[in-house]
Amino acid sequence: MNPEDLSSRERLRRAAPWILAILGGTAQFLGFAGFDLYPLGFVCYVPLLVALELEKDARPRRHAAIGFLHGFVAYAGGYYWFVDFLDTWSGFPWIVCALLGSIFFAYQAVQITLLAVMRGRMRAKGFSATAALVPQPEVKATLLV
């Protein structure tokens, strides 16, 4: 489909989950130490949950991508100092430090990715939106297979 054929409403609908994931990730890091916007820590997952609900019929890969984006933004913002730390103390060039930092942020983002995939799988199996949030490790572990 040609991008010019899409209406602005359709483009916004397609972009909304990604925008919400970035918004939630930003709220997550702003809600913790050093930024003094702690109330955001209480609501930082709401945009992610709305994004996942908008994509509730999508494949697990899409849920994973949305969760990964949220997590990467959250951890890159929360550990913004990490690349400078590596640059100062490792002796590597800045570009190598940025690559190592990105690997670290991606590793941390896997937590949010798994949360998003498990929630999406639970919604696909018929769980309510609320029940899909309840931590049930044994149930969620069986849904991954």
N, C-alpha and C positions, 0 to 999 in steps of 0.2 A: 504494500500500500504506500502510495506517495505521501510524504509528510504534508504537502500542500493541501491534500484532500481532507485532512483532519480538521474538525472544528476546534476552536480554542477550548471549548468545554471538554472535548475528548482528549486533547493534549494535556489539560490539567488533570483529568481523571487518571491518565496513564502516569503522569509525573507525581501525583499526590503521595503514593507510598514512599517514594524516594525522598521527597521533600520532608515528609513526616519522620523518616528514619534519621535524616540529618538534623532536623529540629530536636528530636529526642536525644540523640547523641550529644548535641550541643548543650541541652538542658542537663544531661547527666554530668558532664564535666564541670559546668558552671555551678552545679549544686553541691560540689564538694570542696575540700580544703583549698584555700588560697583565693577563691573568687567571691566569697561572702554572699552567695546567693543560695543559701542552704534550702529554702523552700522548694527550689527546683528539684532537689533530690527526692522529694516525695512524689513528684508527678512526672519524672523524666521518662518513665516507661509508657506513659499514656499515648504519646504520639506513635510509638512503635506498635502498641497493641491496636490502635486505630488503623495503622498501615497494614498490619497483618489481617485485620478483620476485612478491610477493603479487598484484600487478596486471598480471602479464605478458600476460594475454589482453585487457587493456583497450585502448581506443582511444588514439592518440597524444595527444589532448587531455587525457586523464586523467593520462598520464605527465607531460605538460607542467605541469599544475596541481600535481602532487606535487613535481616538481623546482623549480617556481617558489616554492612555500611553503618548501621547504628553503632555497633561496637567499635569499629575502627575510628569513627569520629570521636566517640566518647573517650577512648583510651589515648588517641593522639592528642586530644585537647587536654586531658587530665595529666598526661605525662609529657607536656609540651617541652619540659626542660631536659628530657632524656637525651635528645640528639646533641644538645650543647654540652651536656655532661660527658657523653662519649667523645665529643670533639676535644674537650679540654683534657681529659684524663687517659684516653686510649692511644693517642698518637696517630690515629687513622685520619685520612683526609675527610673533609666534611661530607662528601658524597657517600663515602662508605658508612659513616656514622648515620646518615639519613637512611640508608638502606637497612642497616642493622636496627635502627629505630622502627622502621616500617615493619620489619619482620616481627619485632616485639609487639607492636600495636596489633598486628594481624593475629598473632598468637593469643593475645588477650581477647580479641574480638570473637574468637571461637566460642567463648562462653555464651555470648549473646546469640550467636548463630545457632547453637544447639537449642537454646531456649525457644527461638523463633521456629525452628523446624519441629520441635516437639509439640509446641502449641498448635502449629498448623496441622500436624498429623492427628492430634486429639480432636480438633474441630472437624477434620475430614471423617473421623470415625464416629461422629455424632455427639461428642461432648458439647455441653453448652460453653459459651464464652467464659463464664465464671469458673466452671469446673476445670477448664483447660489451664487456668492460672494456679490451681491448687498444687503445691508440690507433692507429687506422688512418684517418687523415683522408680519404684518397681513397675508402675503402669507405664511411665514414660520410657523406661528402658525397653519394654517389650514392643513399644510402638516404633522404635527405630529400626527394627528388623523387618 
